[in-house]
Amino acid sequence: GVATLDPSSDDYIDALKACFSGELAGTVLDATGNKSSMSRAVDLIRHGGKIVFIGLYIGELVIDDPTFHKKETTLMSSRNATREDFECVIELMAQGAISETMMKNQEFDFYTFGNQYQKNVVENKKLVKGVIKF
């Protein structure tokens, strides 16, 4: 089973660390669409951790930049999934049947990407998840 924690409790961070052998989470999936939750996601990841925003917040989102950089954070986003979709994906990842690398199907060079955006993204019917390499 997955531990259920109360983010409003005084011992939330300690309880979170207890779930990961004394460390913060390696990956945080935030599907809330809540400004406060999304802004604080960086506080929940360990050094080198990832944040995946799934819920959409309509407005400007502020993340503490020094913390973001200090942790060498990877920030990703996704969209349009249901609770059942999340439960299915979590189960498949727990079983090792799927991984995040299976979804990335194309890489683009940072220095030439802008010149071919229309072709590489807008008109690209095969693009699932692309990565821009620096």
PLY file of the C-alpha trace (Angstrom):
ply
format ascii 1.0
element vertex 134
property float x
property float y
property float z
element edge 133
property int vertex1
property int vertex2
end_header
0.00 0.00 0.00
0.85 3.64 -0.36
1.15 5.80 2.75
-1.38 8.60 3.11
-0.03 11.80 4.65
-1.68 15.04 5.73
0.21 17.99 4.18
-1.31 20.36 6.75
0.18 18.48 9.72
3.18 19.89 11.59
5.20 16.70 11.03
4.42 16.35 7.31
8.02 16.65 6.06
9.28 14.19 8.70
6.47 11.77 7.83
7.34 12.10 4.14
11.01 11.40 4.83
10.03 8.32 6.84
8.42 6.91 3.68
11.71 7.21 1.78
14.34 5.99 4.25
14.97 9.45 5.67
15.05 11.31 2.34
12.52 13.46 0.57
10.67 12.11 -2.47
12.55 11.46 -5.69
9.51 12.43 -7.76
6.43 14.47 -6.89
3.35 14.15 -9.09
1.09 17.13 -8.42
-2.36 16.73 -9.92
-4.06 19.34 -7.73
-4.07 22.40 -9.98
-3.69 24.27 -6.68
-1.33 27.27 -6.68
-0.08 26.72 -3.13
0.52 23.00 -3.58
2.31 23.46 -6.87
4.45 26.33 -5.56
5.62 24.19 -2.64
6.31 20.99 -4.56
10.03 21.85 -4.71
10.14 21.59 -0.89
9.12 17.91 -1.11
11.82 16.57 -3.43
15.35 15.44 -2.68
18.45 16.72 -4.49
18.13 15.80 -8.16
14.40 15.17 -7.80
11.60 15.64 -10.30
8.33 17.53 -10.18
5.57 16.56 -12.61
2.67 19.01 -12.80
-0.44 17.28 -14.07
-3.13 19.55 -12.68
-3.46 22.87 -14.45
-3.42 26.14 -12.51
-4.80 29.05 -14.53
-2.52 31.93 -13.60
1.08 32.69 -12.71
2.91 30.15 -10.59
5.88 31.16 -8.42
8.53 28.64 -7.32
11.39 29.53 -4.97
14.23 29.75 -7.50
17.19 29.30 -5.11
15.64 26.06 -3.79
14.75 24.94 -7.32
18.34 25.42 -8.51
20.02 24.14 -5.35
18.18 20.83 -5.71
18.97 20.62 -9.46
15.27 20.02 -10.04
13.74 18.52 -13.17
10.34 20.06 -13.92
7.91 18.29 -16.22
4.24 18.64 -17.10
1.48 16.45 -18.42
-2.24 16.84 -19.04
-5.73 15.38 -19.41
-5.70 12.27 -17.23
-8.36 10.82 -14.93
-8.00 9.30 -11.47
-8.35 5.86 -13.05
-5.54 6.72 -15.48
-3.25 7.66 -12.57
-4.10 4.50 -10.63
-3.39 2.36 -13.68
-0.07 4.07 -14.40
1.04 3.88 -10.75
0.27 0.16 -10.69
2.11 -0.48 -13.97
5.15 1.52 -12.77
5.15 -0.37 -9.46
5.17 -3.64 -11.42
8.02 -2.39 -13.60
5.85 -2.83 -16.69
6.35 0.79 -17.80
8.85 3.56 -17.12
9.11 7.24 -17.93
11.73 6.54 -20.60
9.19 4.55 -22.62
7.14 7.70 -23.25
9.97 9.81 -24.69
10.00 9.17 -28.41
11.94 12.10 -29.88
14.87 14.33 -29.01
15.61 17.77 -30.44
18.74 19.91 -30.46
18.29 23.15 -28.50
20.32 25.22 -30.95
18.29 24.26 -34.03
14.89 23.47 -32.51
13.46 26.99 -32.82
14.11 27.06 -36.55
12.04 23.93 -37.08
9.35 24.26 -34.38
6.46 24.16 -36.85
7.74 20.94 -38.41
9.02 19.28 -35.21
6.01 20.00 -32.97
2.98 21.54 -34.64
2.95 19.28 -37.71
4.57 16.25 -36.05
1.80 13.64 -35.65
4.24 11.07 -34.17
5.41 13.24 -31.27
4.36 11.84 -27.88
6.95 13.24 -25.48
9.87 15.18 -26.85
13.02 16.27 -25.08
15.11 19.28 -26.03
18.81 18.47 -25.49
21.26 21.21 -24.49
0 1
1 2
2 3
3 4
4 5
5 6
6 7
7 8
8 9
9 10
10 11
11 12
12 13
13 14
14 15
15 16
16 17
17 18
18 19
19 20
20 21
21 22
22 23
23 24
24 25
25 26
26 27
27 28
28 29
29 30
30 31
31 32
32 33
33 34
34 35
35 36
36 37
37 38
38 39
39 40
40 41
41 42
42 43
43 44
44 45
45 46
46 47
47 48
48 49
49 50
50 51
51 52
52 53
53 54
54 55
55 56
56 57
57 58
58 59
59 60
60 61
61 62
62 63
63 64
64 65
65 66
66 67
67 68
68 69
69 70
70 71
71 72
72 73
73 74
74 75
75 76
76 77
77 78
78 79
79 80
80 81
81 82
82 83
83 84
84 85
85 86
86 87
87 88
88 89
89 90
90 91
91 92
92 93
93 94
94 95
95 96
96 97
97 98
98 99
99 100
100 101
101 102
102 103
103 104
104 105
105 106
106 107
107 108
108 109
109 110
110 111
111 112
112 113
113 114
114 115
115 116
116 117
117 118
118 119
119 120
120 121
121 122
122 123
123 124
124 125
125 126
126 127
127 128
128 129
129 130
130 131
131 132
132 133
